[in-house]
């Protein structure tokens, strides 16, 4: 039976010979897993033909797994998930033409436009969490688009800095296949907060949605005094050129209109 403590010391020494005396190790479950694998190898293969060559290959892999240099630094599942969400949100936002940014940001003249991710939910979570919002099945992202403008040298010398403008958007894809950007209040930090702001706290009561308007359960005026552009009453239905029709509200139902914030960078699209 191989002693884990002794073998751990042996592996460290072998790794130091490979990468030098400055080698630093990640003392976590990755290191413990490497030791267990190498101990089992020694129990089964020590002294057998080809053992030396296989041991050398295993130690080389151990160097990559448990030493900090390069891309082999261990990341937790939460860190990997956060990076994935950040990447998916930027890709989604890059498909919205009105934002005028790609996933790396874009510089236009003296203005530098950058995109920062605040929140993201995947299509799998969106279908449960927001069935009437992720209509296109590509998830929802809350992003902040920031434009920093640099002025002339004389202006900068006098005032010390340029100007910064910031707009927060809820972005996604609708059921017609069109990508949208819906400006929300700058204090919104999560998808839930953005939806709550847009629908005035009624997001959980929505039974049907058509872009900027929604049919909800509740008493009150059946139809708003002014419907958004493109939404037209046609008999017992409300129709729109880019969305399926929704029926006229019945008893205990009413139509509400979602709010939009003013934009300083980029622009709203119809959702």
C-alpha positions in Angstrom: 0.0 0.0 0.0 1.4 3.4 -1.0 1.6 6.1 1.7 -0.2 9.2 0.3 1.9 11.6 2.4 5.2 10.1 1.2 4.0 9.9 -2.4 2.8 13.5 -2.3 6.2 14.5 -1.3 7.7 12.4 -4.0 5.4 13.9 -6.7 6.2 17.5 -5.5 9.9 16.8 -5.9 9.4 15.3 -9.3 7.4 18.3 -10.4 10.1 20.7 -9.1 12.6 18.9 -11.2 10.3 19.6 -14.2 9.5 23.3 -13.7 12.2 24.4 -11.3 12.4 25.3 -7.6 9.9 28.2 -7.9 7.0 25.8 -8.7 3.9 26.7 -6.7 1.1 24.2 -6.2 -2.7 24.6 -6.0 -3.6 22.9 -2.7 -7.2 21.9 -3.5 -9.2 18.9 -4.6 -7.4 18.8 -8.0 -4.1 18.1 -6.1 -5.8 15.5 -4.0 -7.3 13.8 -7.0 -3.9 13.7 -8.8 -2.3 12.1 -5.7 -5.1 9.4 -5.6 -4.6 8.6 -9.3 -0.9 8.3 -9.0 -1.1 6.2 -5.8 -3.4 3.7 -7.6 -1.0 3.6 -10.5 1.9 2.7 -8.2 -0.1 0.0 -6.4 -1.0 -1.7 -9.7 2.0 -1.0 -12.0 5.1 -0.5 -9.9 7.8 -2.8 -11.1 5.9 -3.9 -14.2 7.1 -3.5 -17.8 6.6 0.0 -19.1 6.0 1.4 -15.6 8.8 4.0 -15.9 7.5 5.5 -19.2 3.9 5.6 -18.1 4.9 7.2 -14.7 6.9 9.9 -16.6 3.8 10.8 -18.7 1.6 10.9 -15.6 4.0 13.2 -13.8 4.1 15.5 -16.8 0.3 15.8 -16.7 0.5 16.4 -13.0 2.8 19.3 -13.6 0.1 20.9 -15.9 -2.8 20.2 -13.5 -1.3 21.4 -10.2 1.2 24.1 -11.0 0.0 27.7 -11.4 1.8 28.8 -14.6 -0.2 29.0 -17.9 -3.8 28.1 -18.5 -3.9 25.2 -16.1 -4.8 27.3 -13.0 -7.9 25.6 -11.5 -11.2 27.4 -11.8 -14.3 26.5 -9.8 -17.6 25.5 -11.4 -19.1 28.9 -10.3 -16.2 30.8 -12.0 -16.6 28.8 -15.2 -20.4 29.3 -15.2 -19.9 33.1 -14.6 -17.5 33.3 -17.6 -19.9 31.3 -19.8 -22.8 33.6 -18.9 -20.7 36.7 -19.6 -19.7 35.4 -23.0 -23.3 34.3 -24.0 -24.7 37.7 -22.9 -22.1 39.6 -25.1 -22.8 37.4 -28.1 -26.6 38.0 -27.7 -26.1 41.8 -27.3 -23.8 41.8 -30.4 -26.8 40.6 -32.5 -28.8 43.7 -31.6 -28.0 46.2 -34.4 -29.3 49.3 -32.6 -26.7 49.0 -29.8 -23.8 49.5 -32.3 -21.4 47.3 -30.4 -19.9 43.9 -30.9 -18.7 41.6 -28.1 -15.4 43.4 -27.9 -16.8 47.0 -27.9 -16.1 49.5 -30.7 -14.4 52.8 -31.0 -16.1 55.4 -33.2 -14.1 58.6 -33.8 -13.3 60.1 -30.4 -16.0 58.0 -28.7 -15.2 54.7 -27.1 -18.2 52.4 -26.7 -18.0 49.4 -24.3 -20.5 46.8 -23.2 -20.7 45.4 -19.7 -22.8 42.4 -18.6 -25.0 42.8 -15.5 -27.0 39.6 -15.6 -27.9 36.7 -17.9 -30.3 33.8 -17.9 -30.0 30.9 -20.3 -32.8 29.7 -22.6 -33.3 26.7 -20.3 -33.8 28.9 -17.2 -35.7 31.5 -19.3 -38.5 29.1 -20.3 -39.3 28.6 -16.6 -38.3 31.9 -15.1 -39.7 34.2 -17.8 -42.0 32.3 -20.2 -43.5 35.5 -21.6 -40.2 37.3 -22.0 -37.7 34.9 -23.6 -39.9 34.3 -26.6 -37.1 33.6 -29.0 -35.3 30.9 -27.0 -31.9 32.5 -26.8 -32.0 33.7 -23.2 -32.1 37.2 -21.8 -29.2 39.5 -20.9 -29.1 42.8 -19.0 -26.2 44.9 -20.3 -24.8 48.3 -19.7 -23.6 50.2 -22.8 -21.1 53.0 -21.9 -19.8 55.6 -24.2 -16.8 57.7 -23.2 -16.0 60.7 -25.3 -12.6 62.3 -25.4 -12.4 66.0 -26.5 -9.6 68.2 -27.7 -6.3 68.6 -25.8 -7.2 72.1 -24.8 -10.6 70.9 -23.4 -8.9 68.1 -21.5 -6.2 70.4 -20.1 -8.9 72.7 -18.8 -11.5 70.3 -17.5 -9.4 67.1 -17.0 -11.8 64.6 -18.5 -14.3 63.8 -21.2 -17.9 62.8 -20.9 -19.5 59.4 -20.1 -23.0 58.3 -21.1 -24.5 55.0 -19.9 -27.7 53.2 -20.9 -28.9 49.8 -19.5 -30.7 47.4 -21.8 -32.6 44.2 -21.5 -31.7 42.3 -24.7 -33.1 39.1 -26.2 -34.9 37.6 -29.2 -38.7 37.7 -29.9 -40.9 35.0 -31.3 -40.5 36.5 -34.8 -36.8 36.0 -34.8 -35.9 39.7 -34.3 -33.3 40.7 -31.7 -34.4 43.5 -29.4 -32.9 46.0 -26.9 -35.3 47.5 -24.3 -33.9 50.4 -22.3 -34.5 50.1 -18.5 -33.7 52.1 -15.4 -30.0 52.3 -14.7 -30.4 51.0 -11.2 -31.6 47.6 -12.5 -28.9 44.9 -11.6 -30.7 41.7 -12.5 -33.2 40.3 -15.1 -35.9 40.1 -12.5 -35.4 43.8 -11.5 -35.5 44.9 -15.2 -38.8 42.9 -15.8 -40.3 44.3 -12.6 -39.4 47.9 -13.7 -40.8 47.4 -17.2 -44.1 46.0 -16.1 -44.6 48.0 -13.0 -44.5 44.9 -10.7 -47.1 43.0 -12.7 -44.7 40.6 -14.6 -45.9 37.5 -12.7 -49.5 38.2 -13.7 -48.9 38.3 -17.5 -50.9 35.6 -19.4 -50.0 36.8 -23.0 -47.6 39.3 -24.4 -47.3 41.2 -27.7 -44.1 43.2 -27.8 -44.5 46.3 -25.6 -48.0 45.3 -24.3 -49.2 42.5 -22.2 -52.5 40.9 -21.1 -52.6 40.5 -17.3 -55.0 39.3 -14.7 -56.4 42.2 -12.7 -59.1 44.9 -12.6 -58.8 48.3 -14.1 -59.1 50.0 -17.5 -59.4 47.3 -20.2 -57.2 49.2 -22.7 -54.7 52.0 -22.2 -55.7 55.3 -23.6 -52.8 55.2 -26.1 -51.3 52.0 -27.4 -47.7 52.0 -28.6 -47.0 52.5 -32.3 -47.9 49.4 -34.4 -50.4 47.9 -32.0 -53.9 48.2 -33.5 -57.3 47.0 -32.2 -59.0 44.8 -34.8 -62.4 43.6 -33.7 -61.8 41.3 -30.7 -58.1 41.2 -31.1 -55.0 43.5 -30.9 -52.7 43.0 -33.9 -49.2 43.9 -34.7 -47.1 43.4 -37.9 -44.2 41.6 -36.1 -46.1 39.7 -33.4 -49.0 37.2 -33.1 -52.3 38.8 -32.2 -53.6 38.7 -28.7 -57.3 38.7 -27.7 -59.2 41.6 -26.3 -59.2 41.4 -22.4 -62.1 39.6 -20.8 -63.6 39.8 -17.3 -60.9 40.4 -14.7 -58.2 41.1 -17.3 -56.6 44.2 -18.8 -53.9 45.4 -21.1 -50.8 47.2 -19.8 -47.9 48.9 -21.6 -44.3 48.2 -20.7 -42.1 51.2 -19.7 -39.0 52.2 -21.6 -36.1 54.4 -20.2 -34.5 57.2 -22.1 -31.4 56.3 -24.1 -28.1 58.0 -24.0 -26.1 55.3 -25.9 -27.4 53.0 -28.6 -31.1 52.8 -29.2 -34.3 51.0 -28.4 -35.7 48.4 -30.9 -39.2 47.0 -31.0 -39.7 43.8 -28.9 
